[in-house]
Amino acid sequence: MTRRLPSDTSVKMADYQVLLLRKVGVAERVARIVSLSTTVMELSHNAIARANPGVSEADLKAKIAEHFYGKRLAKDLYNYLIQSK
């Protein structure tokens, strides 16, 4: 299997990063994944909100769902949010 490296990372440093990740336990790796995922979700939410000023919270949630999960789920979520009011 061929490994893809970031253009600014040498093979030696990539190997070292893998070694460091292997040394930490599973719980630490999961914690890092959750932290990175949370950061990506927050940054995306903020960017979508800035790009759509003045939209309702339901519309904003639908736009975020569309971005991450596609139009069909976004439509289902929007309908659910509208019905639950």
Backbone hydrogen bonds in HBPLUS format (Angstrom, degrees):
<---DONOR---> <-ACCEPTOR-->    atom                        ^
c    i                          cat <-CA-CA->   ^        H-A-AA   ^      H-
h    n   atom  resd res      DA  || num        DHA   H-A  angle D-A-AA Bond
n    s   type  num  typ     dist DA aas  dist angle  dist       angle   num
A0009-THR N   A0006-PRO O   3.09 MM   3  5.39 163.9  2.12 121.9 120.9     1
A0014-ALA N   A0010-SER O   2.94 MM   4  6.18 158.7  1.98 152.2 158.8     2
A0015-ASP N   A0011-VAL O   2.91 MM   4  6.10 159.4  1.95 151.0 156.2     3
A0016-TYR N   A0012-LYS O   3.05 MM   4  6.30 150.2  2.14 140.5 148.9     4
A0017-GLN N   A0013-MET O   2.87 MM   4  6.16 155.1  1.93 150.3 156.5     5
A0018-VAL N   A0014-ALA O   3.03 MM   4  6.30 157.7  2.08 149.3 154.8     6
A0019-LEU N   A0015-ASP O   2.97 MM   4  6.23 156.4  2.03 145.5 152.3     7
A0020-LEU N   A0016-TYR O   2.93 MM   4  6.24 158.6  1.97 151.6 156.7     8
A0021-LEU N   A0017-GLN O   2.97 MM   4  6.24 157.9  2.01 148.8 154.7     9
A0022-ARG N   A0018-VAL O   2.92 MM   4  6.16 150.8  2.00 149.1 157.4    10
A0023-LYS N   A0019-LEU O   3.10 MM   4  6.36 136.8  2.29 142.3 153.5    11
A0023-LYS N   A0020-LEU O   3.16 MM   3  5.14 129.5  2.43  93.9 107.1    12
A0029-ARG N   A0025-GLY O   3.09 MM   4  6.46 158.1  2.14 150.2 156.5    13
A0030-VAL N   A0026-VAL O   2.87 MM   4  6.12 162.2  1.90 158.3 162.9    14
A0031-ALA N   A0027-ALA O   2.90 MM   4  6.08 156.2  1.96 143.8 151.0    15
A0032-ARG N   A0028-GLU O   2.96 MM   4  6.20 152.8  2.03 146.1 152.8    16
A0033-ILE N   A0029-ARG O   2.99 MM   4  6.26 156.1  2.05 147.0 153.5    17
A0034-VAL N   A0030-VAL O   2.87 MM   4  6.12 167.0  1.89 157.7 160.7    18
A0035-SER N   A0031-ALA O   2.95 MM   4  6.08 158.6  2.00 144.5 150.7    19
A0036-LEU N   A0032-ARG O   2.92 MM   4  6.12 164.0  1.94 150.6 154.5    20
A0037-SER N   A0033-ILE O   2.87 MM   4  6.04 161.6  1.90 152.6 158.3    21
A0038-THR N   A0034-VAL O   2.88 MM   4  6.02 159.4  1.92 149.5 155.1    22
A0039-THR N   A0035-SER O   3.00 MM   4  6.21 157.5  2.05 146.5 152.6    23
A0040-VAL N   A0036-LEU O   2.96 MM   4  6.22 161.2  2.00 150.6 155.1    24
A0041-MET N   A0037-SER O   2.92 MM   4  6.16 162.3  1.95 151.2 156.1    25
A0042-GLU N   A0038-THR O   2.92 MM   4  6.12 163.1  1.95 152.0 156.4    26
A0043-LEU N   A0039-THR O   2.90 MM   4  6.08 166.5  1.92 153.9 157.8    27
A0044-SER N   A0040-VAL O   2.92 MM   4  6.02 160.4  1.96 148.6 154.4    28
A0045-HIS N   A0041-MET O   2.87 MM   4  6.02 161.7  1.90 149.4 154.8    29
A0046-ASN N   A0042-GLU O   2.95 MM   4  6.14 166.8  1.97 151.7 155.0    30
A0047-ALA N   A0043-LEU O   2.96 MM   4  6.14 157.3  2.01 146.3 152.7    31
A0048-ILE N   A0044-SER O   2.89 MM   4  6.07 163.5  1.92 155.2 159.4    32
A0049-ALA N   A0045-HIS O   2.91 MM   4  6.08 158.4  1.96 150.3 156.8    33
A0050-ARG N   A0046-ASN O   2.92 MM   4  6.11 158.3  1.97 146.6 152.4    34
A0051-ALA N   A0047-ALA O   2.98 MM   4  6.15 147.8  2.09 142.8 151.6    35
A0052-ASN N   A0049-ALA O   3.19 MM   3  5.16 146.8  2.31  97.7 107.5    36
A0060-LEU N   A0056-SER O   2.90 MM   4  6.15 157.5  1.95 150.2 157.0    37
A0061-LYS N   A0057-GLU O   2.90 MM   4  6.12 162.5  1.93 150.2 154.4    38
A0062-ALA N   A0058-ALA O   2.97 MM   4  6.18 152.8  2.04 144.5 152.3    39
A0063-LYS N   A0059-ASP O   2.91 MM   4  6.17 154.3  1.98 148.2 154.9    40
A0064-ILE N   A0060-LEU O   2.94 MM   4  6.22 156.1  2.00 151.2 157.9    41
A0065-ALA N   A0061-LYS O   2.87 MM   4  6.09 160.1  1.91 147.6 153.5    42
A0066-GLU N   A0062-ALA O   2.85 MM   4  6.06 153.9  1.92 145.7 153.2    43
A0067-HIS N   A0063-LYS O   2.97 MM   4  6.18 154.7  2.04 142.9 149.5    44
A0068-PHE N   A0064-ILE O   3.05 MM   4  6.34 161.4  2.09 153.6 157.3    45
A0069-TYR N   A0065-ALA O   2.65 MM   4  5.43 160.2  1.68 152.6 159.5    46
A0070-GLY N   A0066-GLU O   3.03 MM   4  4.33 146.0  2.15 113.0 117.9    47
A0074-ALA N   A0070-GLY O   3.19 MM   4  6.33 157.0  2.25 146.1 153.1    48
A0075-LYS N   A0071-LYS O   2.87 MM   4  6.09 155.2  1.94 151.3 157.3    49
A0076-ASP N   A0072-ARG O   3.01 MM   4  6.33 161.4  2.05 151.3 156.3    50
A0077-LEU N   A0073-LEU O   2.81 MM   4  6.03 160.3  1.85 153.6 159.1    51
A0078-TYR N   A0074-ALA O   2.87 MM   4  6.05 163.2  1.90 149.3 154.1    52
A0079-ASN N   A0075-LYS O   2.96 MM   4  6.18 165.6  1.98 152.3 155.8    53
A0080-TYR N   A0076-ASP O   2.97 MM   4  6.16 156.4  2.03 144.9 151.8    54
A0081-LEU N   A0077-LEU O   2.84 MM   4  6.10 163.3  1.87 157.5 161.7    55
A0082-ILE N   A0078-TYR O   2.93 MM   4  6.13 157.9  1.98 152.4 158.5    56
A0083-GLN N   A0079-ASN O   2.98 MM   4  6.12 160.9  2.01 148.4 153.5    57
A0084-SER N   A0080-TYR O   2.94 MM   4  6.07 142.2  2.09 146.8 156.8    58
A0085-LYS N   A0082-ILE O   3.46 MM   3  5.72 165.4  2.48 106.0 109.8    59
